[in-house]
Amino acid sequence: MSLNDKPVRKSRWLSFMKKLTKNKAAIAGATVVFTIMILAILAPLIAPYDPTHIDMSKKFQGPSSEHWLGTDDKGRDILSRLLFGSRISLTVGILSTLLGAIVGVVLGIVAGYYGKWIDSVIMRICDVLLAFPGLLLALAIVSILGPSTTNTIIAIAIFAVPTFARIVRGSTLSVKKLEYVDAIRAMGSRDTRIIFKHILPNITSPIIVQATLYIASAIITASALSFLGLGTQPPDPEWGTMLSNGRSYIAQAPHITLFPGLVILLVVVGFNLFGDGLRDALDPKSKK
């Protein structure tokens, strides 16, 4: 490492933060995302009630000073269920994205770096997976594995793999053509050293952006699976499950579906705005 590395990295970090903080939409999205994360972490401390406690004498109550967001068809506090549900939804979104990114990054780098038949095989597998709509593929996988939170994470992660693999492959093809990579290879460096020390650090930007954007998609897919009864199972408070439970009472007690729907919308928009902001800030061509 040269003596100039630290000043250069500091300059890049400052430039990144300057671009990001100028993007008001990105800051709004980041505020939403980190607020939801903090609420999820503190859910056991700030939730006013046990999210699974049933009190049939208080069912279908609207928002009040006792229950800020009302109660559901079994008298359970909706605010408490939303807070605890954020833990499940964020866990599914983050873990599925992380697992899919790890596998996709490895496959994408291998395909882009080695090329030839390895590239062809990996990309054809990715093409087959991408031929299916995300929700349909997740439905098929969960139907085979069985409905549960763990299987939902696996199903969504599998669909994330080809997306990350294609992005990483393209970035790897661009980086490996640079002169310094040829020079390092000519000096006798091993492929693993070139890949993990010189190529991977230079393609992290698109990976980070895609991961942020994919979390939003993963949360929607997880909620859809739970809504259909194939995701997180009752009595666990998951946002999609809450929507499913309240759809039969939408005319009688619309707040049961209104608040979970608004939270899903808010979180997804937050991740998308933050991801778009990261993309603009990490784009070296951006001068704004």
C-alpha positions in Angstrom: 0.0 0.0 0.0 1.5 3.4 -1.0 1.5 6.4 1.2 -1.0 8.2 -1.1 -3.7 5.5 -0.7 -5.2 6.9 2.5 -5.5 10.5 1.2 -7.1 9.2 -2.0 -9.6 7.1 -0.1 -10.4 9.9 2.2 -11.0 12.2 -0.8 -13.3 9.6 -2.4 -15.2 9.2 0.8 -15.7 12.9 1.2 -16.8 13.2 -2.4 -19.3 10.4 -1.9 -20.8 11.9 1.2 -21.0 15.3 -0.4 -23.0 14.0 -3.3 -25.2 11.8 -1.1 -26.1 14.6 1.4 -27.0 16.9 -1.5 -29.6 14.4 -2.7 -32.7 15.3 -0.6 -34.6 12.2 -1.8 -31.8 9.9 -0.8 -31.6 11.5 2.7 -35.3 11.1 3.1 -35.1 7.4 2.0 -32.1 6.8 4.4 -34.0 8.4 7.2 -37.0 6.1 6.7 -34.8 3.0 6.4 -32.7 3.7 9.5 -35.7 4.7 11.5 -37.5 1.5 10.7 -34.3 -0.5 11.6 -34.0 1.3 14.9 -37.7 0.6 15.7 -37.2 -3.0 14.7 -34.3 -3.4 17.1 -36.1 -1.6 19.9 -39.4 -3.4 19.3 -39.4 -5.4 22.6 -38.8 -2.2 24.5 -41.2 0.2 22.8 -44.1 -2.1 21.8 -47.0 -1.3 24.1 -48.5 -4.8 24.1 -47.6 -8.4 23.4 -48.1 -8.7 19.6 -49.6 -12.2 19.9 -51.9 -11.5 22.9 -55.5 -12.2 22.0 -58.3 -10.2 23.7 -61.6 -10.8 21.8 -63.4 -8.2 23.9 -61.3 -5.5 22.2 -61.5 -6.7 18.6 -62.0 -4.3 15.7 -61.3 -1.2 17.8 -60.2 1.8 15.8 -57.2 4.1 16.7 -57.5 5.4 20.2 -55.3 6.6 23.1 -55.2 3.0 24.4 -54.4 1.4 21.0 -52.8 4.1 18.8 -53.4 2.1 15.5 -56.4 0.1 16.7 -56.8 -3.6 17.1 -57.4 -6.5 14.7 -60.0 -9.2 14.4 -58.6 -11.0 17.5 -58.1 -7.9 19.6 -54.3 -7.8 19.1 -52.6 -4.4 19.1 -51.8 -3.4 15.5 -48.9 -1.0 16.5 -47.2 -3.8 18.5 -47.6 -6.2 15.6 -46.2 -3.8 13.1 -43.1 -3.1 15.3 -42.4 -6.8 15.7 -43.3 -7.5 12.1 -40.6 -5.1 11.0 -38.1 -7.5 12.5 -39.3 -10.4 10.4 -39.7 -8.3 7.1 -36.3 -6.7 7.4 -34.6 -10.0 8.4 -36.1 -11.7 5.4 -35.2 -8.8 3.1 -31.6 -8.4 4.3 -30.7 -12.0 4.7 -32.2 -13.1 1.3 -30.3 -10.3 -0.4 -27.1 -11.1 1.4 -27.3 -14.8 0.5 -28.2 -14.1 -3.1 -25.4 -11.4 -3.4 -22.7 -13.7 -2.0 -23.5 -16.6 -4.4 -24.2 -14.2 -7.3 -21.0 -12.2 -6.8 -18.9 -15.4 -6.7 -20.6 -16.8 -9.9 -20.4 -13.4 -11.7 -16.7 -13.0 -11.0 -15.8 -16.5 -12.0 -17.8 -16.2 -15.2 -16.4 -12.8 -16.1 -12.8 -13.6 -15.2 -12.4 -17.0 -16.7 -14.9 -16.7 -19.6 -15.1 -19.5 -22.2 -17.3 -22.5 -21.3 -17.5 -21.6 -17.6 -19.1 -18.2 -18.5 -21.5 -19.9 -20.9 -22.7 -22.4 -18.4 -23.2 -19.9 -15.6 -24.9 -17.4 -17.8 -27.3 -19.9 -19.3 -28.3 -21.0 -15.8 -28.9 -17.4 -14.9 -31.0 -16.9 -18.1 -33.2 -19.8 -17.1 -33.8 -18.4 -13.7 -34.5 -14.9 -15.0 -37.0 -16.4 -17.5 -39.4 -16.8 -14.6 -41.1 -13.8 -12.9 -39.7 -13.3 -9.4 -42.8 -14.0 -7.5 -43.7 -17.0 -9.6 -40.3 -18.6 -9.0 -40.5 -17.9 -5.3 -44.0 -19.5 -5.2 -42.7 -22.6 -6.9 -39.7 -22.9 -4.5 -41.7 -22.3 -1.4 -44.4 -24.8 -2.6 -41.7 -27.4 -2.8 -39.8 -26.6 0.4 -42.9 -25.7 2.5 -44.2 -22.5 3.9 -41.9 -20.9 6.5 -39.8 -17.8 7.1 -36.5 -19.7 6.4 -37.8 -21.2 3.1 -39.0 -17.7 2.1 -35.5 -16.4 2.6 -34.1 -19.3 0.5 -36.6 -18.8 -2.3 -36.0 -15.0 -2.6 -32.2 -15.5 -2.4 -32.3 -18.0 -5.3 -34.0 -15.4 -7.5 -31.4 -12.8 -6.4 -28.5 -14.9 -7.6 -28.8 -14.3 -11.4 -29.4 -10.6 -11.0 -26.2 -10.1 -9.0 -24.2 -12.6 -11.2 -25.0 -10.6 -14.4 -24.1 -7.2 -12.9 -20.8 -8.5 -11.4 -19.9 -10.4 -14.6 -20.3 -7.2 -16.6 -18.2 -5.2 -14.1 -15.5 -7.9 -14.0 -15.2 -7.9 -17.8 -14.6 -4.2 -17.7 -12.0 -4.2 -14.9 -10.0 -7.2 -16.0 -9.2 -5.5 -19.3 -7.4 -2.6 -17.5 -3.6 -2.4 -17.9 -2.8 -2.7 -14.2 -4.6 -6.1 -14.0 -2.4 -7.3 -16.9 0.6 -6.1 -15.2 -0.3 -7.8 -11.9 -0.9 -11.1 -13.8 2.4 -10.7 -15.6 4.2 -10.4 -12.2 2.9 -13.9 -11.4 0.0 -13.1 -9.0 -2.5 -15.9 -8.5 -6.0 -15.7 -9.9 -7.5 -15.7 -6.4 -5.3 -12.7 -5.4 -6.2 -10.8 -8.5 -9.9 -11.5 -8.1 -10.3 -10.7 -4.4 -7.7 -8.0 -3.9 -7.8 -6.1 -7.2 -11.1 -6.8 -9.1 -13.6 -7.2 -6.3 -12.8 -3.9 -4.5 -13.3 -2.1 -7.8 -16.7 -3.4 -8.5 -18.3 -3.0 -5.0 -20.3 0.1 -6.0 -22.8 -1.6 -8.3 -23.1 -4.5 -5.8 -24.0 -2.1 -3.0 -26.5 -0.2 -5.1 -28.2 -3.4 -6.3 -28.3 -4.9 -2.8 -30.0 -1.8 -1.5 -32.6 -1.8 -4.2 -33.2 -5.5 -4.0 -34.0 -5.4 -0.3 -37.1 -3.5 -1.3 -38.1 -6.1 -3.8 -37.4 -8.9 -1.3 -39.7 -7.3 1.3 -42.5 -7.0 -1.3 -42.0 -10.6 -2.4 -41.9 -11.8 1.2 -45.1 -9.9 2.0 -46.8 -11.4 -1.1 -45.9 -14.9 -0.1 -47.2 -14.3 3.5 -50.3 -12.8 2.1 -50.9 -16.0 0.1 -50.2 -18.2 3.2 -46.8 -19.5 1.9 -44.5 -17.2 3.9 -44.2 -16.5 7.6 -46.9 -18.5 9.4 -49.3 -17.2 12.1 -49.2 -16.2 14.9 -46.0 -14.4 14.0 -46.7 -10.8 13.1 -45.5 -10.3 9.5 -46.8 -7.4 7.4 -48.1 -9.6 4.6 -49.9 -11.9 7.0 -51.5 -8.8 8.7 -52.8 -7.7 5.3 -54.2 -11.2 4.6 -55.9 -11.4 8.0 -57.6 -8.0 7.5 -58.8 -8.4 3.9 -62.0 -10.1 5.1 -62.9 -7.1 7.3 -61.8 -4.3 5.0 -65.3 -2.7 5.0 -65.9 -3.2 8.7 -62.4 -2.3 10.0 -60.2 -0.8 7.2 -57.5 0.2 9.6 -56.4 -3.5 9.9 -55.1 -3.5 6.3 -54.5 0.3 6.0 -51.6 0.5 8.4 -49.6 -2.6 7.3 -50.0 -1.5 3.7 -48.8 2.0 4.5 -45.7 0.6 6.3 -44.8 -1.7 3.4 -45.2 1.2 1.0 -43.1 3.5 3.2 -40.2 1.1 3.7 -40.1 0.0 0.0 -40.1 3.7 -1.2 -37.4 4.4 1.4 -35.1 1.7 0.2 -35.6 2.7 -3.4 -34.9 6.4 -2.8 -31.8 5.5 -0.8 -30.6 3.1 -3.4 -31.1 5.6 -6.2 -29.1 8.1 -4.1 -26.3 5.7 -3.6 -26.2 5.0 -7.3 -25.9 8.7 -8.1 -23.2 9.3 -5.4 -21.1 6.3 -6.4 -21.3 7.1 -10.1 -17.9 8.6 -11.1 -19.5 10.2 -14.1 -21.9 12.2 -11.9 -20.8 15.8 -11.4 -23.8 16.9 -9.4 
